[in-house]
Structure formats: C-alpha cells, structure tokens
Amino acid sequence: MSPLLRTQTALVVSESSARRYALDPDVRLMLEVRAGSAAAFEALVLRYQARLITVLTHLVGNPDWAEDLAQEVFLRVYRARESYQPGAKFATWLFTITNHVASNALRSRSRRPEVNLPARDSGPLGAKPFDLLVAASSGQMPARQLDKAEAREVVRLALETLNERQRLAVLLNKFEGMSYADIAETMQLTPPAVKSLLSRARVNLRQVLQPYLEYGDRPRGEEIKDEE
C-alpha cells in the first residue's frame, strides 16, 4: 500500500471512529472543551470526579492522595484538549489517563500505604458494593444482611488482596461497567488477556470471601501472590 493510500485509509477510519463515538454524550462535552467551553469541562469534572477518586483510592491506598491524583488527571485532560480526538468512549480515554497517573504515582513510592475508603453509604460504587464484589467472585449473594460500614470494610480488605492489575480490572468491569474491549484499551491489553485477568481475580476473591461468607472471618488485606 502506498503512503498516500495509507494516509487516506487512516483518515477514513479516523472519521468513522469519530462519528461512532460522537454518540457518547461525554465525548460531545469533551469536543466542546476542545472548542474552548469552560462550562463543558466543569460538567465533566462534576460527572467523573467522585468516581475517579474512588477508583484511585482503591489503586493507591489513600483517599487524600487519590484526590490529588484526580486533580492531576483532570489537569492532563485539560492540557490535552486541543489535540483530543474521539477515538474511544470518553470514559475509556479518561480511565486510561487515570491508570497511567496511578501507575506512575505508585512507582514513585517504595511501599504501598494502607487503604482507607471514605465513609459514605453510597456513591460511585453504588449502594451495595459488597453485593457487587460477591457477584464478581462467585455469582452468589451474601447469605446474611450486613451493615453498610461492615460491607465497606470487607470490600476494602478483599480488593486489597488483589494485585494492581486485577484490582483495576475488577473496578472497571464491576463498578464502572466497562466491557472487556474498553478495559483492554484502558489497560493496553487484549480482550482475551482482560478476560483471563478477571478470571484470576474472581478466583482470588472467592478464596478471600468464602471464609467470610461461611464463618464470618474477615479478609486480612494481604495481597495474594498470583502469577501473571
């Protein structure tokens, strides 16, 4: 294929992709940001800020640090506004940036700090995060009712046992509702690799949660050694 033909093909693919993702209301908002709309950027921040902080809290282990990193994510989004091209869903693009920011931050620290989730009854993870986590691991619902504080603590401890990649995949799949394809794009993996990653995460979560569901033994929050 000649260079000219490759360029023309790339332009056609780019235009087709842009039309497809332009149906995403958040992509439309980001295109308004690219055109200079401060109101559109504020709308995106309000829509995603709490969700980003929750995901980042799980990834880096500290809600205050997560808030700082969320601000860095939005700063990167704003700086990239003029070159933005809708080649994916906005959430996929945003969480790709989030993953890079979290990974860079974790590499800059030699130890992983303790995870402390904000005390809230609901929010980005939904009103029943424990139910989602049990469903992620076994497809079963808890046999007994848990108070919200206990459920939050069990979620925190169970997710702590997963390695960084498994934790992110579970958060994006079960709590953000992303497809394997979108997670693959976010994490720079293939969809089969994401499927395998989530499968291992389910096995690990089942191993952690089963003693709690049967005997009330809480997860210890120690990372499971798992071969990638």
N, C-alpha and C positions, 0 to 999 in steps of 0.2 A: 504494500500500500504506500502510495506516495505521501510525502509530508503534507501536501495541500489537502489530500483526501482525508488523512488522519485528523487534521485540524477541523475540517468540515464535519466529519463524523462526531468529533468531540463536542462541537458546538451544538449539533442536533441533539445529542444525548443530554447535554447540559440544559438546553431549553426544555426538553421533555421532562427532565427531572424537576426543573424549576416549576413547570406548570403543575406537576403532580403534587409537589409539596406545598404549593401556594394555597391548597385547600386547607392546610393546617392554620387555624386562626392565630397561633403564636408565631408562625412563620410570617404571616401578614403583618403582625405587630413589629417583628424584627425588621421587615422591609421598610416599615415606617420609621424605625430607629435609624436605618441606613440613610433614609431621606432627610433626617435631621429632627425627628419628633422626640422631644424630651418626655412628653406625656406617654408615648408608647413604651419608652424604656422604663418609666416608672410603673406602668401597668405590668410589664414582665417581671420586674423586681417583686412587686406585691404578690404576683401569682406564684412565683417559684422560691422566694426567699426562705420561707419556713421549711419547705421540702428539702432544699439544699442543705440547710443547717442540720436537719435530722439525719440525712444520709451522711454528711460529713462527720457528724458526731459519732456515728457508728464506725466510720472508717478511721478517724484519727484519735478517738477516745476522750475528747474533751469538748464540751459544748461551747466554752468561751473561745477556744482555738477554732472550732468549727465556724463560729460567727465571723471571725477574722478571715478565714479562708473563703467563706461565702462572699464576702465583700471583694476579695481578690478575683473570684470567678466573675462577678458582675463587672468588675473593672476591665477584665480581659474581654468580656463580651462587648463592652462599650468601645474599647480601643480597636476591636476588630470590625466595628460596624460598617465602615466604608468598603471593606473587602468582602463583606458577608455575601454568600451565595446559598440559596436554599437547596442544598444537595441532600438533605435529610430532614426528618422531623425536627422541629426546634428543640424538643426535649432531648432527643438523641445527641444533637450537637452540644447542647448545654451540659449534659452529664458526661460527655467526652471531655470537655474542658474541666469539669469538676473532678473527674478521675485523674487527669494529669496533675491538677493542683494538689490533690490529696496525696498522690504518689510522691510528688516532689517534696511535699512537706514531711512525709514520713521518712523519706530517705535522709532528710536533714537532721533527724533526731536518732540517737542511738538506741533509745528504748521506747517502748510503746506505753503511754500513760494509761491510767485507769479510765474506763468509760463511765461517764455519769450522764444518764439521759435527763433532759428537763422534765420536771414534774408536771405532766399535763394529762388530762383524761382522754383526750382525743388529739386530732391534728393530722399531720401528713401521713402517719402510719395507720390512720383510721381509729375508730373507737375500740376495736378489738384486735390489737396487734398479735396477742398470744394465739388467738384462733387462726390467724393467717400463718403464723410460724409453725403451728402444729400441722396445718394443712400442707405446708411446704415440705414437711418431713415425712408425713405418714398418710395424709389424706383423712385423718381421724380428727374429731373434735374432742376437746378436753372432757373427761368424764365428770368433773365437778366444777362448780362455779368458783371463779377466782375474783378477789377484789382487784381493782384496777392497779393499785400500787404493786401488788404481788405479780400481776401479769407483766407490767413494765419491767420489773426486776428480772423475771425469768427470760423475757425477750432479750434483755441486755446481756445476761450471762450466756445464753445459748448462742447468740451471734458472736460473742467474744471468742467462742471456741473455734470458729471458722477462720481460715486464713484470709488475707486481704482480698484475694480474687474471688473466693467463694462468697464472702460476705457481700461484696459489691454486686455480684450476680444475683444473689437472693434478694437484696434490697431493690434492685432494678426490676426484677421479674415479679416478685410477690407484692412489693409495696408501691412500686411505680407503674406496674402493669405493662412493662415493656415486653415486646416479642423477642424471640431468640435472635432474629435478624438485627433488631435495634440494639440489643445488648452486645452482639458481636461487633457492630460498628463502633459502639461506645468503648469497648474494651480492646478493640483491634484484634479480634479473634474471628474464627469461622463459626457459623451457627452450630455445626456438629460439636465443636470444641466447647461452646457455651452449654449445649445440652449435656455433655459429659461433665462439665464443671458443676452444673446444677444437680446432676445425679449424685456426684460425690458429696455435695453439700447436703442433700437430703439424707444420705446415709449417715453422715456425721451428726446432723441434727437429730435424727432418730435415735442414734446412740446416746446423745446427750439428754434428750427429752423423755425417753422411755422410763428411766428410773423415777423421774419426777411425776409422770402421769400415773405410774403404778404405786409408788411408795412415798411420794412427796419429797424425794431427795432433790434439792436444787442443783442446777449445773454449777460447776466450780469456776467457770470462766477461763479455764486454761485451754490454750489453743491445741487442737488435735493435730498431731503430726500426720500429714497427708501427702502422698507422692503426687506431684502434678503430672 
